[in-house]
């Protein structure tokens, strides 16, 4: 499984509301294309851009959705909002 869990920090919630971006902790071996494919299949949305970083031995993916899809809807499905 590529997606492990969504982050629900204050910064993550701010990014959901302001920049239509949702943050997930993902498998360290996963590349951006695999992450994009998994997000689009799981939540039926389209991804505009993905940035990743490795922090505390975890890979974090910042997933920006296209304008016609709302990150708040995804967050609501996940129980973050």
MOPAC internal coordinates of N, CA, C and O (Angstrom, degrees):
PM7 1SCF
backbone

  N    0.0000 0     0.00 0     0.00 0    0    0    0
  C    1.4514 1     0.00 0     0.00 0    1    0    0
  C    1.5254 1   109.18 1     0.00 0    2    1    0
  O    1.2310 1   120.85 1   -51.83 1    3    2    1
  N    1.2992 1   115.97 1   128.17 1    3    2    1
  C    1.4648 1   121.72 1  -176.02 1    5    3    2
  C    1.5276 1   110.91 1   -80.05 1    6    5    3
  O    1.2310 1   120.34 1   131.10 1    7    6    5
  N    1.3306 1   116.96 1   -48.90 1    7    6    5
  C    1.4671 1   121.21 1  -179.32 1    9    7    6
  C    1.5202 1   109.20 1   -82.71 1   10    9    7
  O    1.2310 1   120.54 1   -55.59 1   11   10    9
  N    1.3305 1   116.57 1   124.41 1   11   10    9
  C    1.4612 1   119.48 1   178.92 1   13   11   10
  C    1.5229 1   110.59 1   -93.65 1   14   13   11
  O    1.2310 1   120.06 1   118.47 1   15   14   13
  N    1.3278 1   117.49 1   -61.53 1   15   14   13
  C    1.4625 1   120.44 1   178.60 1   17   15   14
  C    1.5244 1   109.62 1  -162.27 1   18   17   15
  O    1.2310 1   120.47 1   -26.26 1   19   18   17
  N    1.3469 1   116.70 1   153.74 1   19   18   17
  C    1.4653 1   120.47 1   177.42 1   21   19   18
  C    1.5219 1   110.38 1   -81.33 1   22   21   19
  O    1.2310 1   120.52 1   -29.09 1   23   22   21
  N    1.3213 1   116.62 1   150.91 1   23   22   21
  C    1.4624 1   120.44 1   174.66 1   25   23   22
  C    1.5192 1   108.90 1   -89.23 1   26   25   23
  O    1.2310 1   120.93 1   -38.42 1   27   26   25
  N    1.3227 1   115.84 1   141.58 1   27   26   25
  C    1.4608 1   119.52 1  -179.51 1   29   27   26
  C    1.5279 1   111.00 1  -127.00 1   30   29   27
  O    1.2310 1   120.63 1  -138.05 1   31   30   29
  N    1.3146 1   116.40 1    41.95 1   31   30   29
  C    1.4597 1   121.25 1   176.58 1   33   31   30
  C    1.5300 1   109.40 1   -79.06 1   34   33   31
  O    1.2310 1   120.73 1    -8.13 1   35   34   33
  N    1.3252 1   116.21 1   171.87 1   35   34   33
  C    1.4691 1   119.86 1   178.05 1   37   35   34
  C    1.5217 1   110.82 1   -60.50 1   38   37   35
  O    1.2310 1   120.69 1   138.13 1   39   38   37
  N    1.3326 1   116.29 1   -41.87 1   39   38   37
  C    1.4665 1   120.11 1   179.32 1   41   39   38
  C    1.5246 1   110.44 1   -63.07 1   42   41   39
  O    1.2310 1   120.08 1   138.06 1   43   42   41
  N    1.3183 1   117.46 1   -41.94 1   43   42   41
  C    1.4641 1   121.19 1   179.97 1   45   43   42
  C    1.5232 1   111.31 1   -61.50 1   46   45   43
  O    1.2310 1   120.46 1   136.66 1   47   46   45
  N    1.3222 1   116.72 1   -43.34 1   47   46   45
  C    1.4678 1   120.68 1   179.22 1   49   47   46
  C    1.5279 1   110.27 1   -65.35 1   50   49   47
  O    1.2310 1   120.39 1   139.74 1   51   50   49
  N    1.3421 1   116.86 1   -40.26 1   51   50   49
  C    1.4631 1   121.12 1   177.77 1   53   51   50
  C    1.5292 1   110.79 1   -61.32 1   54   53   51
  O    1.2310 1   120.25 1   138.26 1   55   54   53
  N    1.3419 1   117.12 1   -41.74 1   55   54   53
  C    1.4633 1   120.58 1   179.82 1   57   55   54
  C    1.5290 1   111.53 1   -67.30 1   58   57   55
  O    1.2310 1   120.42 1   144.32 1   59   58   57
  N    1.3244 1   116.81 1   -35.68 1   59   58   57
  C    1.4711 1   120.20 1   177.23 1   61   59   58
  C    1.5234 1   109.33 1   -60.29 1   62   61   59
  O    1.2310 1   120.64 1   133.41 1   63   62   61
  N    1.3257 1   116.38 1   -46.59 1   63   62   61
  C    1.4645 1   120.61 1  -175.97 1   65   63   62
  C    1.5222 1   112.71 1   -74.97 1   66   65   63
  O    1.2310 1   119.55 1   137.72 1   67   66   65
  N    1.3255 1   118.46 1   -42.28 1   67   66   65
  C    1.4656 1   121.48 1  -171.47 1   69   67   66
  C    1.5222 1   113.64 1   -88.52 1   70   69   67
  O    1.2310 1   119.95 1   140.98 1   71   70   69
  N    1.3369 1   117.71 1   -39.02 1   71   70   69
  C    1.4635 1   119.56 1  -171.20 1   73   71   70
  C    1.5233 1   113.96 1  -119.48 1   74   73   71
  O    1.2310 1   119.83 1  -171.65 1   75   74   73
  N    1.3364 1   117.92 1     8.35 1   75   74   73
  C    1.4613 1   121.84 1   179.22 1   77   75   74
  C    1.5360 1   111.28 1    57.23 1   78   77   75
  O    1.2310 1   121.30 1  -139.84 1   79   78   77
  N    1.3410 1   115.12 1    40.16 1   79   78   77
  C    1.4655 1   122.09 1  -176.32 1   81   79   78
  C    1.5192 1   109.29 1  -121.89 1   82   81   79
  O    1.2310 1   121.07 1   -45.63 1   83   82   81
  N    1.3287 1   115.57 1   134.37 1   83   82   81
  C    1.4647 1   120.36 1   177.11 1   85   83   82
  C    1.5276 1   108.08 1  -116.55 1   86   85   83
  O    1.2310 1   120.62 1   -34.70 1   87   86   85
  N    1.3269 1   116.42 1   145.30 1   87   86   85
  C    1.4620 1   121.18 1  -174.26 1   89   87   86
  C    1.5285 1   109.59 1  -113.92 1   90   89   87
  O    1.2310 1   121.04 1   -51.61 1   91   90   89
  N    1.3355 1   115.62 1   128.39 1   91   90   89
  C    1.4581 1   122.31 1   178.05 1   93   91   90
  C    1.5157 1   110.35 1  -124.99 1   94   93   91
  O    1.2310 1   120.61 1   -34.23 1   95   94   93
  N    1.3250 1   116.45 1   145.77 1   95   94   93
  C    1.4580 1   121.56 1   165.30 1   97   95   94
  C    1.5256 1   104.71 1   -86.42 1   98   97   95
  O    1.2310 1   120.87 1   -51.17 1   99   98   97
  N    1.3351 1   115.94 1   128.83 1   99   98   97
  C    1.4604 1   120.99 1  -175.01 1  101   99   98
  C    1.5258 1   110.44 1  -125.13 1  102  101   99
  O    1.2310 1   120.99 1   -10.12 1  103  102  101
  N    1.3122 1   115.70 1   169.88 1  103  102  101
  C    1.4675 1   122.13 1   176.40 1  105  103  102
  C    1.5225 1   109.09 1   -63.25 1  106  105  103
  O    1.2310 1   120.33 1   -45.76 1  107  106  105
  N    1.3223 1   116.97 1   134.24 1  107  106  105
  C    1.4758 1   120.69 1  -176.74 1  109  107  106
  C    1.5250 1   113.14 1   -62.66 1  110  109  107
  O    1.2310 1   120.12 1   154.34 1  111  110  109
  N    1.3141 1   117.37 1   -25.66 1  111  110  109
  C    1.4719 1   120.20 1  -177.91 1  113  111  110
  C    1.5229 1   112.80 1   -84.60 1  114  113  111
  O    1.2310 1   119.96 1   170.48 1  115  114  113
  N    1.3206 1   117.69 1    -9.52 1  115  114  113
  C    1.4685 1   121.60 1  -176.59 1  117  115  114
  C    1.5253 1   110.56 1   -76.11 1  118  117  115
  O    1.2310 1   121.18 1   -41.47 1  119  118  117
  N    1.3412 1   115.34 1   138.53 1  119  118  117
  C    1.4627 1   118.81 1   174.84 1  121  119  118
  C    1.5319 1   109.75 1   -98.13 1  122  121  119
  O    1.2310 1   120.71 1    -5.09 1  123  122  121
  N    1.3263 1   116.26 1   174.91 1  123  122  121
  C    1.4660 1   121.13 1  -174.18 1  125  123  122
  C    1.5260 1   112.14 1   -62.12 1  126  125  123
  O    1.2310 1   119.83 1   142.29 1  127  126  125
  N    1.3120 1   117.93 1   -37.71 1  127  126  125
  C    1.4747 1   121.06 1  -179.90 1  129  127  126
  C    1.5247 1   110.71 1   -64.99 1  130  129  127
  O    1.2310 1   120.32 1   138.07 1  131  130  129
  N    1.3313 1   117.00 1   -41.93 1  131  130  129
  C    1.4666 1   120.31 1   178.91 1  133  131  130
  C    1.5220 1   110.92 1   -65.75 1  134  133  131
  O    1.2310 1   120.35 1   139.12 1  135  134  133
  N    1.3300 1   116.93 1   -40.88 1  135  134  133
  C    1.4663 1   121.07 1   178.28 1  137  135  134
  C    1.5256 1   110.13 1   -62.71 1  138  137  135
  O    1.2310 1   120.82 1   134.63 1  139  138  137
  N    1.3326 1   116.03 1   -45.37 1  139  138  137
  C    1.4723 1   120.92 1   179.53 1  141  139  138
  C    1.5273 1   111.17 1   -59.69 1  142  141  139
  O    1.2310 1   120.38 1   133.80 1  143  142  141
  N    1.3157 1   116.87 1   -46.20 1  143  142  141
  C    1.4576 1   121.40 1  -178.74 1  145  143  142
  C    1.5335 1   110.71 1   -62.01 1  146  145  143
  O    1.2310 1   120.30 1   137.68 1  147  146  145
  N    1.3204 1   117.03 1   -42.32 1  147  146  145
  C    1.4670 1   122.09 1  -179.56 1  149  147  146
  C    1.5332 1   111.48 1   -65.40 1  150  149  147
  O    1.2310 1   120.35 1   134.73 1  151  150  149
  N    1.3298 1   116.94 1   -45.27 1  151  150  149
  C    1.4765 1   121.07 1   179.05 1  153  151  150
  C    1.5271 1   110.29 1   -62.20 1  154  153  151
  O    1.2310 1   120.21 1   133.53 1  155  154  153
  N    1.3271 1   117.20 1   -46.47 1  155  154  153
  C    1.4628 1   120.61 1  -178.06 1  157  155  154
  C    1.5239 1   111.44 1   -64.25 1  158  157  155
  O    1.2310 1   120.19 1   142.50 1  159  158  157
  N    1.3315 1   117.24 1   -37.50 1  159  158  157
  C    1.4648 1   120.67 1   179.67 1  161  159  158
  C    1.5259 1   111.14 1   -72.82 1  162  161  159
  O    1.2310 1   120.34 1   135.80 1  163  162  161
  N    1.3164 1   116.96 1   -44.20 1  163  162  161
  C    1.4693 1   122.20 1  -174.56 1  165  163  162
  C    1.5281 1   112.96 1   -69.75 1  166  165  163
  O    1.2310 1   120.21 1   137.36 1  167  166  165
  N    1.3356 1   117.20 1   -42.64 1  167  166  165
  C    1.4668 1   120.51 1  -173.03 1  169  167  166
  C    1.5231 1   113.87 1  -111.52 1  170  169  167
  O    1.2310 1   119.79 1  -179.84 1  171  170  169
  N    1.3282 1   118.01 1     0.16 1  171  170  169
  C    1.4712 1   123.23 1   178.50 1  173  171  170
  C    1.5285 1   111.68 1    54.55 1  174  173  171
  O    1.2310 1   121.37 1  -127.79 1  175  174  173
  N    1.3422 1   114.98 1    52.21 1  175  174  173
  C    1.4582 1   123.24 1   176.96 1  177  175  174
  C    1.5256 1   108.03 1  -128.95 1  178  177  175
  O    1.2310 1   120.49 1    -7.70 1  179  178  177
  N    1.3283 1   116.68 1   172.30 1  179  178  177
  C    1.4619 1   121.52 1   175.12 1  181  179  178
  C    1.5167 1   108.84 1  -115.08 1  182  181  179
  O    1.2310 1   121.05 1   -43.39 1  183  182  181
  N    1.3309 1   115.60 1   136.61 1  183  182  181
  C    1.4577 1   122.23 1  -177.12 1  185  183  182
  C    1.5219 1   109.52 1   -95.87 1  186  185  183
  O    1.2310 1   121.01 1   -46.73 1  187  186  185
  N    1.3357 1   115.67 1   133.27 1  187  186  185
  C    1.4610 1   120.58 1   175.80 1  189  187  186
  C    1.5243 1   111.15 1   -87.64 1  190  189  187
  O    1.2310 1   120.94 1   133.87 1  191  190  189
  N    1.3554 1   115.81 1   -46.13 1  191  190  189
  C    1.4575 1   119.77 1  -174.44 1  193  191  190
  C    1.5231 1   109.53 1  -157.54 1  194  193  191
  O    1.2310 1   120.88 1   -31.80 1  195  194  193
  N    1.3399 1   115.93 1   148.20 1  195  194  193
  C    1.4603 1   121.25 1   176.39 1  197  195  194
  C    1.5227 1   109.08 1  -129.54 1  198  197  195
  O    1.2310 1   121.01 1   -48.76 1  199  198  197
  N    1.3351 1   115.68 1   131.24 1  199  198  197
  C    1.4631 1   122.13 1   170.91 1  201  199  198
  C    1.5166 1   106.85 1  -117.57 1  202  201  199
  O    1.2310 1   120.72 1   -37.89 1  203  202  201
  N    1.3336 1   116.23 1   142.11 1  203  202  201
  C    1.4564 1   119.71 1   178.47 1  205  203  202
  C    1.5170 1   110.10 1  -126.02 1  206  205  203
  O    1.2310 1   121.39 1   -25.27 1  207  206  205
  N    1.3226 1   114.94 1   154.73 1  207  206  205
  C    1.4609 1   120.65 1   173.55 1  209  207  206
  C    1.5251 1   107.57 1  -148.80 1  210  209  207
  O    1.2310 1   121.41 1   -27.09 1  211  210  209
  N    1.3167 1   114.91 1   152.91 1  211  210  209
  C    1.4561 1   120.08 1   176.17 1  213  211  210
  C    1.5150 1   107.30 1  -108.56 1  214  213  211
  O    1.2310 1   121.20 1   -56.87 1  215  214  213
  N    1.3366 1   115.30 1   123.13 1  215  214  213
  C    1.4516 1   121.49 1  -175.97 1  217  215  214
  C    1.5265 1   107.54 1  -140.73 1  218  217  215
  O    1.2310 1   120.57 1   -50.85 1  219  218  217
  N    1.3178 1   116.51 1   129.15 1  219  218  217
  C    1.4708 1   121.73 1  -178.86 1  221  219  218
  C    1.5307 1   111.73 1    53.00 1  222  221  219
  O    1.2310 1   120.83 1  -137.77 1  223  222  221
  N    1.3174 1   116.01 1    42.23 1  223  222  221
  C    1.4659 1   123.27 1   178.19 1  225  223  222
  C    1.5382 1   112.91 1    63.02 1  226  225  223
  O    1.2310 1   120.09 1  -157.52 1  227  226  225
  N    1.3356 1   117.44 1    22.48 1  227  226  225
  C    1.4654 1   123.01 1   175.02 1  229  227  226
  C    1.5183 1   108.12 1  -123.67 1  230  229  227
  O    1.2310 1   120.81 1   -35.74 1  231  230  229
  N    1.3113 1   116.05 1   144.26 1  231  230  229
  C    1.4659 1   120.40 1   176.02 1  233  231  230
  C    1.5200 1   108.05 1   -96.18 1  234  233  231
  O    1.2310 1   121.15 1   -54.85 1  235  234  233
  N    1.3204 1   115.41 1   125.15 1  235  234  233
  C    1.4605 1   122.05 1  -178.20 1  237  235  234
  C    1.5205 1   108.60 1  -112.74 1  238  237  235
  O    1.2310 1   120.77 1   -50.12 1  239  238  237
  N    1.3270 1   116.14 1   129.88 1  239  238  237
  C    1.4597 1   121.69 1  -179.83 1  241  239  238
  C    1.5245 1   109.61 1  -111.18 1  242  241  239
  O    1.2310 1   121.10 1   -53.68 1  243  242  241
  N    1.3302 1   115.49 1   126.32 1  243  242  241
  C    1.4656 1   122.71 1   174.30 1  245  243  242
  C    1.5260 1   105.80 1   -98.13 1  246  245  243
  O    1.2310 1   120.09 1   -69.72 1  247  246  245
  N    1.3210 1   117.43 1   110.28 1  247  246  245
  C    1.4611 1   122.30 1  -171.82 1  249  247  246
  C    1.5194 1   108.98 1  -109.90 1  250  249  247
  O    1.2310 1   120.91 1   -70.45 1  251  250  249
  N    1.3388 1   115.87 1   109.55 1  251  250  249
  C    1.4640 1   121.73 1   178.93 1  253  251  250
  C    1.5266 1   107.75 1   -92.38 1  254  253  251
  O    1.2310 1   120.95 1   -54.73 1  255  254  253
  N    1.3258 1   115.79 1   125.27 1  255  254  253
  C    1.4587 1   121.26 1  -179.32 1  257  255  254
  C    1.5227 1   110.55 1   -90.00 1  258  257  255
  O    1.2310 1   121.02 1   -24.73 1  259  258  257
  N    1.3332 1   115.66 1   155.27 1  259  258  257
  C    1.4628 1   120.05 1   175.78 1  261  259  258
  C    1.5171 1   109.52 1   -65.13 1  262  261  259
  O    1.2310 1   121.11 1   -23.25 1  263  262  261
  N    1.3430 1   115.48 1   156.75 1  263  262  261
  C    1.4665 1   121.94 1  -171.62 1  265  263  262
  C    1.5311 1   114.17 1   -58.13 1  266  265  263
  O    1.2310 1   119.83 1   147.96 1  267  266  265
  N    1.3252 1   117.92 1   -32.04 1  267  266  265
  C    1.4611 1   119.24 1  -177.29 1  269  267  266
  C    1.5355 1   112.86 1   -81.78 1  270  269  267
  O    1.2310 1   119.80 1  -177.72 1  271  270  269
  N    1.3423 1   117.98 1     2.28 1  271  270  269
  C    1.4633 1   122.81 1   174.17 1  273  271  270
  C    1.5183 1   108.06 1  -120.27 1  274  273  271
  O    1.2310 1   120.05 1   -40.42 1  275  274  273
  N    1.3124 1   117.51 1   139.58 1  275  274  273
  C    1.4622 1   122.10 1  -175.74 1  277  275  274
  C    1.5255 1   110.89 1  -105.64 1  278  277  275
  O    1.2310 1   121.06 1   -52.21 1  279  278  277
  N    1.3265 1   115.58 1   127.79 1  279  278  277
  C    1.4690 1   121.07 1   177.02 1  281  279  278
  C    1.5304 1   110.30 1   -65.95 1  282  281  279
  O    1.2310 1   120.34 1   152.37 1  283  282  281
  N    1.3298 1   116.96 1   -27.63 1  283  282  281
  C    1.4697 1   120.36 1   178.77 1  285  283  282
  C    1.5342 1   110.11 1   -63.11 1  286  285  283
  O    1.2310 1   120.19 1   143.15 1  287  286  285
  N    1.3378 1   117.24 1   -36.85 1  287  286  285
  C    1.4637 1   120.44 1   177.93 1  289  287  286
  C    1.5243 1   111.10 1   -63.77 1  290  289  287
  O    1.2310 1   120.31 1   137.41 1  291  290  289
  N    1.3309 1   117.02 1   -42.59 1  291  290  289
  C    1.4696 1   121.67 1   177.80 1  293  291  290
  C    1.5231 1   109.53 1   -64.46 1  294  293  291
  O    1.2310 1   120.45 1   135.65 1  295  294  293
  N    1.3408 1   116.74 1   -44.35 1  295  294  293
  C    1.4607 1   121.02 1   179.85 1  297  295  294
  C    1.5260 1   111.20 1   -62.02 1  298  297  295
  O    1.2310 1   120.42 1   143.06 1  299  298  297
  N    1.3210 1   116.81 1   -36.94 1  299  298  297
  C    1.4663 1   120.72 1   178.26 1  301  299  298
  C    1.5294 1   110.83 1   -65.47 1  302  301  299
  O    1.2310 1   120.37 1   138.22 1  303  302  301
  N    1.3467 1   116.90 1   -41.78 1  303  302  301
  C    1.4612 1   120.59 1   176.65 1  305  303  302
  C    1.5104 1   111.61 1   -59.92 1  306  305  303
  O    1.2310 1   120.91 1   143.82 1  307  306  305
  N    1.3429 1   115.87 1   -36.18 1  307  306  305
  C    1.4554 1   121.50 1  -178.07 1  309  307  306
  C    1.5317 1   112.63 1   -82.70 1  310  309  307
  O    1.2310 1   120.24 1   170.94 1  311  310  309
  N    1.3260 1   117.14 1    -9.06 1  311  310  309
  C    1.4533 1   121.36 1   179.71 1  313  311  310
  C    1.5111 1   113.63 1    82.95 1  314  313  311
  O    1.2310 1   119.64 1  -159.87 1  315  314  313
  N    1.3301 1   118.28 1    20.13 1  315  314  313
  C    1.4627 1   121.48 1   179.19 1  317  315  314
  C    1.5193 1   112.26 1   -83.74 1  318  317  315
  O    1.2310 1   120.04 1   152.85 1  319  318  317
  N    1.3071 1   117.54 1   -27.15 1  319  318  317
  C    1.4711 1   121.90 1  -176.96 1  321  319  318
  C    1.5091 1   110.05 1  -111.26 1  322  321  319
  O    1.2310 1   120.10 1   180.00 1  323  322  321

